[in-house]
Amino acid sequence: MTTAIEYEYLGLNEGSLTEYHTAWQHQRDVHAQVAAGSRAGTVIYVEHPPVYTAGRRTEPHERPQDGTPVVDVDRGGKITYHGPGQLVGYPIVTLPGRVGVVDYVRRLEEALIRLLADYGISTGRVPDRTGVWLAAGAGRPERKIAAIGIRVSKRTTMHGFALNVSSHLDDFDKIVPCGIADAGVTSVAAELSWAPSLAEVGHDLEPYLDEYLAFEPFVFSPDLHDLTMPVAPIRYGLSI
């Protein structure tokens, strides 16, 4: 039987920001409990003050060139920005033996794709580019709306996703977001000219995370480049 996931709104319901290092230590504490089997899988929602975090694959030229502080972290991926208006989610769950890291990342993407569709934003995946994207068009490049970077230790996940809800997009200009120089970034507010609160977005996302983190096989959305092609019923849930 699947154990229900717990959700923590770390400061979101009070509208307060949580320092990155504070949330990171809390992640470690929760991770130790989940990995030991003494706590149910937990998703921590948080909003950070402005901070740049660099994953293990970040190159020197991708960092801010003006001396802006960067926190080096133990997740995969490259450099990204967190700040006000961005819903950051840290799912801390134990992966079943049949579920690989790629499968897990695709599940996070799918939950976000489904959520954004509810808001009227059509998104998908871009081949070889982790995260959730809007297609290029009308003179605009592909735009990333959600970034994903994770770590798995003792079969239990850490770090997670960052969804731009009402983020200040100019704050991405100091870096090469996720190491991708030929694409842009966007937010729910930029696409719709309005946005729900971060707490509302978190609540709206809960049923999709519950669904995909139950780790049942699923049919995933087509890549953006393949939207004109018939959707092949590719199923995730087996070992990768």
C-alpha positions in Angstrom: 0.0 0.0 0.0 1.3 3.4 -0.9 2.0 5.7 2.0 0.5 9.2 1.7 2.9 12.0 1.1 3.1 14.8 3.7 3.3 18.4 2.6 5.1 21.2 4.5 4.5 24.8 3.6 7.7 26.3 5.1 6.7 29.9 5.6 4.5 30.1 2.6 1.2 30.4 4.5 2.7 33.3 6.4 4.1 34.9 3.3 7.6 34.7 4.6 10.9 33.9 2.9 13.2 31.1 4.1 16.9 31.4 3.7 18.4 28.8 1.5 20.8 27.3 4.1 17.9 27.0 6.6 15.8 25.0 4.1 18.8 22.9 3.0 19.5 21.9 6.6 15.8 21.1 7.1 16.0 18.9 3.9 18.9 17.0 5.4 17.0 16.4 8.6 13.9 15.2 6.8 16.0 13.1 4.4 17.6 11.2 7.3 14.2 10.4 8.7 12.6 9.3 5.4 15.6 7.2 4.5 15.5 5.5 7.9 11.8 4.7 7.4 10.8 6.7 10.4 8.9 9.4 8.4 6.6 9.3 5.4 7.7 10.9 2.2 7.5 14.6 2.4 7.4 17.5 0.0 8.7 20.8 1.4 7.4 23.9 -0.3 9.4 27.1 0.2 10.0 30.6 -1.2 13.6 31.8 -0.9 15.1 35.3 -0.9 17.3 35.9 -3.9 20.1 33.3 -4.2 22.0 31.5 -6.9 22.8 27.8 -6.4 25.3 25.9 -8.5 25.0 22.1 -9.1 28.0 19.9 -9.6 28.2 20.4 -13.3 28.3 24.2 -13.2 31.1 25.7 -15.4 33.0 28.9 -14.3 31.7 31.0 -17.2 28.1 30.2 -16.2 28.4 31.9 -12.8 27.7 35.6 -12.2 30.7 37.7 -13.3 30.0 40.6 -10.8 30.9 38.8 -7.6 27.3 37.9 -6.7 27.4 35.1 -4.1 26.7 31.6 -5.2 25.9 28.6 -3.0 27.5 25.4 -4.2 25.1 22.5 -3.6 25.2 18.7 -3.8 22.6 18.2 -6.5 22.9 17.5 -10.2 22.6 20.1 -12.9 24.1 23.5 -13.2 23.5 27.0 -11.9 20.0 28.4 -11.3 18.3 31.2 -9.5 15.8 31.1 -6.6 13.9 34.2 -5.4 10.6 35.8 -4.5 7.7 34.7 -6.6 9.2 31.2 -7.2 7.7 28.1 -5.8 10.5 25.7 -4.8 9.5 22.2 -4.0 11.8 19.6 -2.3 10.2 16.2 -2.6 12.0 13.8 -0.2 10.8 10.3 -1.1 12.2 6.8 -1.2 12.4 5.4 -4.7 11.1 1.9 -5.2 13.7 -0.5 -6.7 12.0 -0.4 -10.1 12.2 3.4 -10.4 15.4 5.0 -11.7 16.5 8.6 -11.5 15.4 9.5 -15.0 11.9 8.0 -14.3 11.7 10.1 -11.1 12.6 13.4 -12.9 10.1 12.7 -15.6 7.4 12.3 -12.9 8.2 15.7 -11.5 8.1 17.2 -15.0 4.7 15.5 -15.7 3.2 16.8 -12.5 4.2 20.3 -13.4 3.0 20.0 -17.0 -0.4 18.9 -15.8 -0.6 21.7 -13.3 0.3 24.3 -15.8 -2.3 23.0 -18.3 -4.9 23.6 -15.6 -3.8 27.3 -15.7 -4.1 27.4 -19.5 -0.3 27.2 -20.2 0.8 24.6 -22.7 4.1 23.2 -21.7 6.2 20.1 -22.3 9.7 18.7 -22.4 12.6 19.6 -24.8 14.8 16.6 -25.7 18.1 16.6 -23.7 16.9 19.6 -21.6 15.6 18.7 -18.2 12.7 20.8 -16.9 9.4 22.2 -18.2 9.3 24.4 -21.2 7.2 26.5 -23.5 7.6 26.1 -27.2 9.4 28.6 -29.3 7.2 30.8 -31.5 6.3 34.4 -32.6 10.0 35.4 -32.4 10.5 34.0 -28.9 12.9 31.2 -28.1 12.0 28.1 -26.0 11.4 29.4 -22.5 11.9 27.4 -19.3 9.2 27.8 -16.7 10.4 25.2 -14.2 13.9 23.9 -13.4 14.7 20.5 -11.8 17.8 19.4 -10.1 17.9 16.5 -7.7 20.2 14.2 -5.6 19.5 10.6 -4.6 21.2 9.2 -1.5 20.2 5.9 0.1 17.5 5.6 -2.6 15.9 8.7 -1.1 15.6 12.0 -3.0 16.6 15.5 -2.1 16.4 19.0 -3.8 13.7 19.1 -6.5 12.0 21.7 -8.7 11.6 25.5 -9.0 8.5 26.8 -10.7 8.5 30.5 -11.8 5.1 31.8 -10.7 5.6 35.5 -10.3 9.4 35.6 -10.4 11.4 38.7 -11.3 12.9 37.3 -14.6 15.6 40.0 -14.7 17.3 38.2 -11.9 18.2 35.3 -14.3 20.2 37.7 -16.5 23.4 37.4 -14.4 23.8 33.7 -15.1 23.4 31.1 -17.9 20.4 29.4 -16.4 21.0 25.6 -16.1 23.9 26.1 -18.6 21.6 26.7 -21.5 22.5 29.9 -23.4 20.1 29.7 -26.4 16.8 29.7 -24.5 14.9 32.0 -22.3 13.0 31.9 -19.0 9.4 32.7 -18.3 6.8 32.6 -15.5 3.1 32.0 -15.0 2.6 35.7 -14.5 4.6 36.5 -17.7 2.4 34.2 -19.8 -1.0 34.9 -18.3 -0.6 38.5 -16.9 -1.7 37.2 -13.5 -0.7 34.5 -11.1 -2.1 32.7 -8.1 -0.3 32.8 -4.8 2.5 30.4 -4.2 0.5 28.6 -1.5 -2.4 28.2 -4.0 0.0 26.7 -6.6 1.4 24.3 -4.0 -2.1 23.1 -3.1 -3.1 22.8 -6.8 0.1 20.7 -7.4 -0.5 18.3 -4.5 -2.8 15.9 -6.3 -0.4 15.6 -9.3 2.5 14.9 -7.0 0.4 12.3 -5.1 -0.4 10.6 -8.4 3.1 10.5 -10.0 5.0 9.8 -6.7 2.8 6.8 -6.1 5.3 5.3 -8.7 2.7 3.6 -10.9 3.5 3.2 -14.6 2.3 6.3 -16.5 2.0 7.6 -20.0 3.9 10.9 -20.3 3.3 14.0 -22.4 5.1 14.3 -25.8 8.2 16.4 -26.3 7.5 19.9 -27.5 9.3 19.1 -30.8 6.9 16.2 -31.4 3.6 17.9 -30.8 2.6 17.5 -34.4 3.2 13.7 -34.3 0.9 11.1 -32.9 1.5 10.5 -29.2 3.1 7.2 -28.6 1.9 5.5 -25.4 5.4 5.3 -23.8 5.1 4.1 -20.2 7.4 4.9 -17.4 7.6 2.8 -14.2 10.1 0.1 -15.1 13.8 0.0 -14.3 16.0 2.5 -16.2 
